[in-house]
């Protein structure tokens, strides 16, 4: 039975959101331990099934992207390390994310009690194996073409991650506001599914929406993970392209 739950993705159930909402109201180890069976059944099992189902697509997209259903790789643990954290012991959200290493630019799906947000995190730091900061200046025209050609403009919000999340644009258009990215360190381009769309989230078809969105964002992702983004982009366009 456990193997079936991991390998067959049927959607994220409504109980996932109920669990996160309950944890927000009583963020204690006592509550979490009482709800552990629900956590395993409605949070962990569908998350692992989702990652397993998405893995072949991610491997085709780029084999360097981590795609095993493991905590601290593709699933962020809800429990905090209280040696370095203050306050409540658990996060009240589920983050499923796909990058090459910790703090890499990555594709993600984020769940909290209000619904789902999904898109791409861009690490615009000047660190080893992070290339977006340099490529943003070197390939500004090519990135503009990616936004227009893959119809990314006005489809995603733009949020800056600091101690507090700062929404800068509800609908980001690179041709108008691309310069904003130069001043940002941690960037989120995302879209949301609201509670009224939970029927989609709770169905196997949810993965189709994610694949379509990730395949549209991947051309931009090429500029975040490669010193030769145009070569990587050409390979994607020749062998894969955007999912229908």
C-alpha positions as CSV (number, residue, x, y, z in Angstrom):
1,X,0.0,0.0,0.0
2,X,2.8,2.4,0.9
3,X,4.5,1.7,-2.5
4,X,1.3,2.5,-4.3
5,X,0.9,5.9,-2.5
6,X,4.4,6.9,-3.4
7,X,4.3,5.8,-7.1
8,X,0.8,6.8,-8.2
9,X,0.0,10.5,-8.0
10,X,-3.7,11.2,-7.7
11,X,-3.5,14.9,-6.6
12,X,-3.1,16.8,-3.3
13,X,-6.1,16.2,-1.1
14,X,-8.1,18.9,0.7
15,X,-6.8,17.4,4.0
16,X,-3.4,18.8,3.2
17,X,-4.7,22.4,3.6
18,X,-6.7,21.4,6.7
19,X,-3.5,20.0,8.2
20,X,-1.6,23.2,7.5
21,X,-4.4,25.3,8.8
22,X,-4.6,23.3,12.0
23,X,-0.8,23.5,12.5
24,X,-1.0,27.3,12.2
25,X,-3.6,27.3,15.0
26,X,-1.6,24.9,17.3
27,X,2.0,24.9,16.3
28,X,3.2,22.5,19.0
29,X,4.9,19.1,19.1
30,X,1.9,17.7,21.0
31,X,-0.4,18.7,18.2
32,X,1.9,17.5,15.4
33,X,2.4,14.1,17.1
34,X,-1.4,13.6,17.4
35,X,-1.7,14.5,13.7
36,X,1.3,12.5,12.5
37,X,-0.8,9.9,10.6
38,X,-2.6,12.7,8.8
39,X,0.8,14.3,8.0
40,X,2.2,11.1,6.5
41,X,-1.0,10.3,4.6
42,X,-2.1,13.8,3.3
43,X,1.2,15.7,3.1
44,X,4.2,13.4,2.7
45,X,2.7,10.6,0.6
46,X,1.2,12.9,-2.1
47,X,4.3,15.0,-2.2
48,X,6.5,12.0,-2.8
49,X,4.0,10.7,-5.4
50,X,4.0,14.0,-7.1
51,X,7.8,14.2,-7.3
52,X,8.0,10.6,-8.6
53,X,5.5,11.3,-11.3
54,X,7.3,14.5,-12.3
55,X,10.8,13.0,-12.3
56,X,10.8,11.7,-15.9
57,X,9.9,15.2,-17.1
58,X,12.6,16.8,-15.0
59,X,15.2,14.3,-16.1
60,X,14.4,15.2,-19.7
61,X,14.4,18.9,-18.9
62,X,17.9,18.8,-17.3
63,X,19.5,15.7,-15.7
64,X,21.3,18.0,-13.1
65,X,18.0,18.9,-11.4
66,X,17.4,16.9,-8.3
67,X,14.3,14.8,-8.6
68,X,14.3,12.1,-5.9
69,X,11.5,12.3,-3.4
70,X,13.7,13.1,-0.4
71,X,13.6,15.6,2.5
72,X,16.2,18.3,2.2
73,X,16.5,17.7,-1.5
74,X,13.1,18.1,-3.1
75,X,10.9,18.4,0.0
76,X,11.5,21.0,2.7
77,X,11.0,19.6,6.2
78,X,8.3,21.2,8.2
79,X,10.2,20.8,11.5
80,X,12.7,23.6,12.3
81,X,16.1,23.1,13.8
82,X,15.4,24.8,17.1
83,X,19.2,25.3,17.7
84,X,19.1,28.0,15.1
85,X,15.4,29.1,15.1
86,X,13.2,30.9,17.6
87,X,9.5,30.7,18.1
88,X,7.2,27.9,16.9
89,X,8.8,24.5,16.0
90,X,7.1,23.9,12.6
91,X,6.7,25.7,9.3
92,X,3.1,26.0,8.3
93,X,3.7,25.4,4.6
94,X,4.9,22.6,2.3
95,X,7.6,23.4,-0.2
96,X,8.4,21.0,-3.1
97,X,11.3,22.3,-5.0
98,X,13.6,21.3,-7.9
99,X,17.2,22.7,-8.2
100,X,20.7,21.3,-8.5
101,X,21.8,22.1,-4.9
102,X,20.8,24.0,-1.8
103,X,20.0,27.7,-2.5
104,X,20.2,27.1,-6.2
105,X,17.8,28.8,-8.6
106,X,14.9,26.4,-8.8
107,X,11.4,25.5,-9.9
108,X,8.9,25.1,-7.0
109,X,5.4,24.4,-5.8
110,X,4.4,26.0,-2.5
111,X,1.4,25.0,-0.4
112,X,-0.1,26.9,2.6
113,X,-3.6,27.0,4.1
114,X,-4.8,29.5,1.4
115,X,-3.8,27.5,-1.7
116,X,-0.9,26.9,-4.0
117,X,1.8,29.1,-5.5
118,X,4.2,27.8,-8.1
119,X,6.9,29.2,-10.4
120,X,10.6,29.9,-10.2
121,X,13.0,31.1,-7.6
122,X,16.1,33.0,-9.0
123,X,19.1,33.3,-6.8
124,X,20.7,36.5,-8.1
125,X,23.7,36.3,-5.9
126,X,27.3,36.4,-7.1
127,X,28.2,32.9,-6.0
128,X,29.9,29.8,-7.6
129,X,27.6,28.0,-10.1
130,X,25.0,30.8,-10.0
131,X,24.9,32.7,-13.3
132,X,21.8,34.8,-13.4
133,X,23.4,38.0,-12.1
134,X,26.1,37.9,-14.9
135,X,23.8,36.7,-17.6
136,X,21.1,39.3,-16.8
137,X,23.5,42.0,-17.9
138,X,25.2,40.1,-20.7
139,X,22.1,38.6,-22.3
140,X,19.5,41.3,-21.6
141,X,18.1,41.2,-25.2
142,X,18.0,37.4,-25.3
143,X,16.2,37.3,-21.9
144,X,13.7,39.8,-23.2
145,X,13.1,37.5,-26.2
146,X,12.5,34.6,-23.9
147,X,9.9,36.5,-21.9
148,X,8.1,37.5,-25.1
149,X,8.6,34.3,-27.1
150,X,7.5,32.0,-24.3
151,X,4.7,34.3,-23.2
152,X,6.0,34.9,-19.7
153,X,5.2,38.6,-19.6
154,X,2.2,39.5,-17.4
155,X,1.7,35.9,-16.4
156,X,3.7,35.9,-13.1
157,X,3.9,38.1,-10.1
158,X,7.3,39.5,-9.1
159,X,8.2,39.2,-5.4
160,X,11.5,40.0,-3.6
161,X,12.5,37.7,-0.8
162,X,14.0,39.4,2.2
163,X,13.1,39.0,5.9
164,X,9.6,39.9,4.6
165,X,8.2,39.1,1.2
166,X,7.8,42.2,-0.9
167,X,5.4,42.0,-3.9
168,X,6.8,44.4,-6.5
169,X,4.5,43.6,-9.4
170,X,1.3,41.6,-9.6
171,X,1.9,41.1,-13.3
172,X,5.6,41.3,-14.2
173,X,6.6,42.5,-17.7
174,X,10.3,42.2,-18.4
175,X,10.2,44.6,-21.3
176,X,8.9,47.3,-18.9
177,X,10.4,46.4,-15.5
178,X,13.3,44.2,-16.3
179,X,15.7,46.6,-14.6
180,X,14.1,45.8,-11.3
181,X,15.8,42.4,-11.3
182,X,19.3,44.0,-11.3
183,X,18.7,45.3,-7.7
184,X,17.2,42.1,-6.3
185,X,19.0,39.2,-4.6
186,X,16.3,36.6,-4.2
187,X,13.6,36.7,-6.8
188,X,10.2,34.9,-7.1
189,X,8.3,34.7,-10.3
190,X,5.0,32.9,-9.4
191,X,1.4,32.3,-10.1
192,X,-1.3,31.1,-7.8
193,X,-4.1,28.6,-7.6
194,X,-6.8,29.7,-5.2
195,X,-8.9,27.6,-2.9
196,X,-11.7,27.6,-5.5
197,X,-9.4,25.6,-7.8
198,X,-8.8,22.8,-5.2
199,X,-10.6,20.4,-7.5
200,X,-7.7,20.7,-9.9
201,X,-5.1,20.5,-7.1
202,X,-6.8,17.3,-5.8
203,X,-6.8,15.6,-9.2
204,X,-4.0,13.9,-11.3
205,X,-4.4,16.7,-13.8
206,X,-2.6,19.1,-11.4
207,X,0.7,17.8,-12.6
208,X,-0.2,18.8,-16.2
209,X,-0.5,22.4,-15.2
210,X,2.9,22.2,-13.4
211,X,4.6,20.6,-16.4
212,X,3.3,23.3,-18.7
213,X,4.4,26.1,-16.4
214,X,7.8,24.6,-15.7
215,X,8.5,24.0,-19.4
216,X,7.7,27.6,-20.2
217,X,9.9,28.8,-17.3
218,X,12.9,26.6,-18.2
219,X,14.2,28.8,-21.0
220,X,14.7,31.5,-18.4
221,X,16.1,29.0,-16.0
222,X,18.9,28.3,-18.5
223,X,20.2,31.8,-17.8
224,X,20.4,31.0,-14.1
225,X,22.3,27.7,-14.3
226,X,24.7,28.0,-17.2
227,X,27.6,30.1,-18.4
228,X,26.4,29.2,-21.9
229,X,22.7,29.7,-21.6
230,X,22.1,30.1,-25.3
231,X,23.6,26.7,-26.0
232,X,21.4,25.2,-23.2
233,X,18.4,27.0,-24.6
234,X,19.0,25.7,-28.1
235,X,19.2,22.2,-26.8
236,X,15.9,22.6,-25.1
237,X,14.2,24.0,-28.2
238,X,15.6,21.3,-30.4
239,X,14.8,18.3,-28.3
240,X,11.9,19.2,-26.1
241,X,10.1,22.6,-26.3
242,X,7.1,23.7,-24.2
243,X,4.6,21.0,-23.2
244,X,1.2,21.3,-24.9
